[in-house]
Amino acid sequence: MTRLSCAILDDYFDLALSVADWPAIKDRVDVTVFDKPFADEADAASKLKDVEIICAMRERTAFPRTLIEKLPKLKLLITSGMRNAAIDAEALKERKVVFCGTQYSQDPTAPLTMGLILELTRGIGRENARMHAGEPWQTFAGTEIEGKTLGIIGLGKLGSKVAGMARAFGMNVIAWSPNLTPEKCKEAGVGYASKEELFATSDIITIHVVLSPRSRGLVGAADIARMKPSAYLVNTARGPIVDEDALLAALRDRNIAGAGIDVFAVEPLPTNHPLRKLDNVVITPHLGYATRESLQTHYQQMVACLDAFTKGNEPPRRLA
């Protein structure tokens, strides 16, 4: 039997081989793990040009048409998640490359969202760092979230989960998205607001829409300008949904109180990026889905997909 070469990409935590049954396919597949990002597209093309199967982790490595055309041996690409805006699915289809995804058993992004909200309003991480550094007692007076208004952009599965958590903290919850209706909000137990009302009245705004051509730049300068000076913006969805330049300007000028950001227009976030220098921003390196349990689910499903594909069977969760 001809063995196939497989590359597991962007395994930053060195978890892939330990959380799934890769030995089950070792008679058919030779696996190589890349634990660091590629320097650029040329670097990716050079290192992947002889690879037949790629296991990609979310949008960590982009696969535009230009890169796909430089991978002549590629037969199968599996992404974690059932959508990946960084992969040109049409280019894969034209090349007759099988494209599959994986599913979440749970979504850990909602708890991270609440964690960012709590860090912004109570400074837990900041005060912990001060205590460990041997600095004096309290210097930061927190803000209570009970009774405050949380504005949710996007009330799908994830947004609804955040709404439930926020209500448990005693928050008043309102929501808006382009297709959201008052009836849907009523079903979820939250108030309906127009986009303008949500930005003008919310104490904290959190984003939970999928990145698409329609949602790119959905939160623009005019929206941020409507926010209260005491309000916070949280983004655990995708960086390009927010006008980054407008957000940076509002943060620098203290027009809003701060922001909690887990996703960025360019990832990994450059070390000289201005967001790293602002003291009213909590930034995390795209941790939303990055839990051991979530990654284990993704890698286990990748192995199952590889097993089916290498046996000549239809692989599960095919996207194209």
C-alpha positions in Angstrom: 0.0 0.0 0.0 1.3 3.4 -0.9 1.8 5.6 2.2 0.5 9.1 2.2 2.3 12.1 3.7 0.4 14.2 6.2 1.2 17.5 7.7 -0.4 18.7 11.0 -0.1 22.5 11.0 0.3 25.0 13.8 0.3 22.6 16.8 1.4 25.4 19.1 0.7 23.4 22.2 2.4 20.1 21.1 -0.9 18.3 21.7 -1.9 16.7 18.4 -0.1 13.4 18.7 -1.0 12.8 22.3 -4.7 13.4 22.3 -5.8 11.3 19.3 -5.2 7.8 18.0 -2.7 8.6 15.2 -1.1 5.1 15.6 -4.4 3.7 14.2 -3.4 5.0 10.7 0.4 4.7 10.9 0.4 1.9 8.4 -1.0 4.2 5.8 0.1 7.7 6.7 3.4 9.4 7.6 2.7 12.3 9.9 4.8 15.5 10.3 3.9 18.1 12.9 4.6 21.8 12.4 4.5 23.5 15.8 5.3 27.0 14.7 3.7 29.4 12.1 5.2 29.6 8.6 7.1 32.7 8.0 5.0 33.5 4.9 3.2 31.9 2.0 6.5 31.1 0.2 7.7 29.3 3.3 4.5 27.3 3.5 4.7 26.4 -0.1 8.3 25.2 0.2 7.6 23.0 3.2 4.2 21.6 2.0 4.9 21.1 -1.7 5.3 17.3 -1.3 2.5 16.8 1.2 -0.7 14.9 0.2 -2.8 15.5 3.3 -3.0 18.7 5.5 -4.6 19.1 8.9 -5.2 22.8 9.5 -6.1 24.4 12.8 -8.7 27.1 12.2 -7.3 30.2 10.4 -3.7 29.9 11.7 -2.4 29.2 8.2 -4.3 30.7 5.3 -4.8 28.7 2.1 -5.6 31.2 -0.6 -5.7 30.1 -4.3 -2.1 31.2 -4.8 -0.8 28.7 -2.1 -3.1 25.9 -3.1 -1.8 26.1 -6.7 1.7 25.6 -5.3 0.8 22.3 -3.6 0.6 19.8 -6.6 0.4 16.7 -4.5 -2.4 17.8 -2.2 -5.3 15.3 -2.0 -7.1 16.1 1.2 -7.3 19.1 3.5 -9.0 18.9 6.9 -9.8 22.0 8.9 -10.8 22.2 12.5 -14.4 23.6 12.6 -17.0 23.4 9.8 -16.0 26.7 8.2 -12.7 28.4 7.6 -12.6 31.9 6.0 -8.9 31.5 5.4 -9.3 28.6 3.0 -10.3 29.0 -0.7 -12.8 26.2 -0.9 -13.5 26.9 -4.6 -9.8 26.6 -5.5 -9.7 23.2 -3.7 -12.8 22.1 -5.6 -11.2 23.0 -8.9 -8.1 21.0 -8.0 -10.4 18.1 -6.9 -8.9 18.3 -3.4 -11.2 16.8 -0.8 -12.1 19.3 1.9 -13.4 18.2 5.3 -14.1 19.8 8.7 -14.5 18.9 12.3 -17.2 19.7 14.8 -17.1 21.0 18.4 -18.5 18.9 21.2 -18.8 22.2 23.2 -17.9 25.8 22.5 -15.4 27.2 25.0 -15.5 30.7 23.5 -18.4 31.8 25.7 -16.6 31.4 29.0 -13.6 33.2 27.6 -15.9 36.1 26.6 -17.0 36.3 30.2 -13.4 36.1 31.4 -12.5 39.1 29.3 -15.4 41.0 30.6 -14.4 40.2 34.2 -10.8 41.1 33.5 -11.8 44.5 32.0 -14.1 45.4 34.8 -12.3 43.8 37.8 -8.6 43.7 36.7 -8.0 40.2 38.1 -5.0 39.5 36.0 -3.5 42.9 36.4 -3.8 42.8 40.2 -2.5 39.3 40.3 0.6 40.4 38.3 1.1 43.3 40.8 0.8 41.1 43.8 3.4 38.6 42.4 5.7 41.6 41.6 5.6 42.6 45.2 3.8 45.9 44.7 1.7 47.5 47.3 -2.0 46.8 48.1 -5.0 47.8 46.0 -4.7 50.5 43.3 -7.6 49.5 41.0 -11.3 50.1 41.8 -13.3 47.7 39.7 -16.7 48.1 38.1 -19.7 45.9 38.9 -21.4 44.2 35.9 -24.5 43.3 37.8 -27.3 45.6 36.5 -25.2 46.7 33.6 -26.3 46.3 30.0 -24.5 43.8 27.7 -25.1 44.3 24.0 -24.6 41.2 21.9 -23.9 41.4 18.2 -25.1 38.1 16.8 -27.5 35.8 18.7 -26.7 32.4 17.3 -25.6 29.4 19.3 -22.6 31.2 20.8 -24.3 34.6 21.4 -27.2 32.9 23.1 -24.8 31.0 25.4 -23.1 34.3 26.3 -26.5 35.8 27.0 -27.4 33.0 29.4 -24.1 33.5 31.3 -24.5 37.3 31.4 -28.0 36.9 32.9 -26.5 34.6 35.6 -24.3 37.6 36.5 -27.4 39.8 36.8 -26.8 41.7 33.6 -29.4 43.2 31.3 -28.9 41.7 27.8 -29.9 43.2 24.5 -28.9 42.0 21.0 -28.7 43.0 17.4 -27.5 41.6 14.1 -28.5 42.2 10.5 -31.1 39.4 10.4 -32.0 39.3 14.0 -35.7 39.8 14.8 -37.5 40.8 18.0 -39.2 37.3 18.0 -35.8 35.6 18.1 -34.7 37.8 20.9 -37.8 37.0 22.9 -37.2 33.3 22.5 -33.6 33.8 23.8 -34.8 35.9 26.7 -33.0 39.1 25.7 -34.1 42.5 24.5 -34.1 43.6 20.9 -32.2 46.7 19.9 -31.3 48.5 16.7 -27.6 48.7 15.9 -27.6 52.4 16.9 -29.4 51.7 20.2 -27.1 48.9 21.1 -23.9 50.9 20.6 -25.3 54.0 22.4 -26.8 52.2 25.4 -24.6 49.2 26.2 -22.1 49.2 28.9 -20.3 46.3 27.3 -20.6 45.1 23.7 -19.5 41.6 22.6 -19.3 40.3 19.1 -20.5 36.8 18.0 -21.1 36.8 14.3 -19.3 34.7 11.7 -16.8 36.5 9.5 -18.1 36.8 5.9 -18.0 39.4 3.2 -21.1 41.0 4.7 -19.7 41.1 8.3 -16.3 42.3 7.4 -16.1 45.8 8.9 -19.5 45.4 10.5 -18.3 47.5 13.5 -17.1 50.7 12.1 -15.9 54.1 13.2 -19.5 55.5 13.5 -20.6 52.6 15.7 -17.6 53.0 18.0 -18.2 56.7 18.2 -21.7 56.0 19.6 -20.3 54.1 22.6 -20.3 55.5 26.1 -16.9 56.7 27.4 -17.4 54.1 30.1 -18.2 51.3 27.7 -16.0 48.3 26.7 -15.9 46.3 23.5 -15.1 42.6 23.5 -14.2 40.7 20.3 -13.8 36.9 20.4 -15.2 36.4 16.9 -12.8 37.5 14.2 -10.6 40.5 13.9 -11.7 41.9 10.5 -15.3 42.3 11.8 -14.1 45.5 13.6 -12.4 48.5 12.0 -9.1 48.1 13.8 -7.9 51.6 13.0 -11.1 53.1 14.4 -10.9 51.0 17.5 -7.2 51.9 18.1 -8.1 55.6 17.8 -10.9 55.4 20.3 -8.7 53.5 22.8 -5.8 55.9 22.4 -8.1 58.9 22.8 -9.9 57.3 25.8 -13.2 57.7 24.0 -14.2 54.3 25.3 -13.0 52.7 28.6 -11.3 49.7 27.0 -11.5 46.6 24.9 -11.0 42.8 25.4 -9.6 41.3 22.2 -8.9 37.6 21.4 -8.8 37.9 17.6 -6.9 40.1 15.2 -6.7 41.1 11.5 -3.2 39.6 11.4 -2.4 36.5 13.5 -0.1 35.9 15.3 -0.3 39.5 16.4 3.0 41.3 15.4 5.2 42.0 18.4 5.3 45.7 17.5 1.6 46.1 17.1 0.1 49.2 18.8 -2.5 47.2 20.7 0.3 45.7 22.7 1.2 49.1 24.0 -2.2 50.3 25.3 -3.0 49.9 29.0 -6.8 49.9 28.5 -6.7 46.8 26.4 -6.8 43.1 27.4 -5.4 41.0 24.6 -5.2 37.2 24.4 -3.7 35.1 21.6 -6.9 33.7 20.0 -7.7 31.5 23.0 -11.4 31.1 22.2 -11.3 27.5 21.0 -7.9 26.6 22.4 -8.7 24.2 25.2 -7.4 20.7 25.6 -10.9 19.2 25.3 -11.7 21.2 22.2 -8.4 20.4 20.5 -8.7 16.7 21.4 -12.1 16.6 19.7 -10.7 18.2 16.5 -7.7 15.9 16.3 -9.8 12.8 17.0 -12.1 13.7 14.2 -9.2 14.4 11.9 -7.9 10.9 12.5 -11.4 9.4 11.8 -11.4 11.4 8.5 -8.0 10.2 7.6 -8.9 6.6 8.4 -12.0 6.7 6.1 -10.1 8.5 3.3 -7.1 6.2 3.3 -9.5 3.2 3.1 -11.2 4.5 0.1 -14.4 5.5 1.9 -16.3 8.7 1.9 -14.7 10.9 4.6 -17.1 12.4 7.2 -18.0 16.1 7.4 -17.1 16.8 3.8 -17.2 20.5 2.9 -16.3 20.2 -0.8 
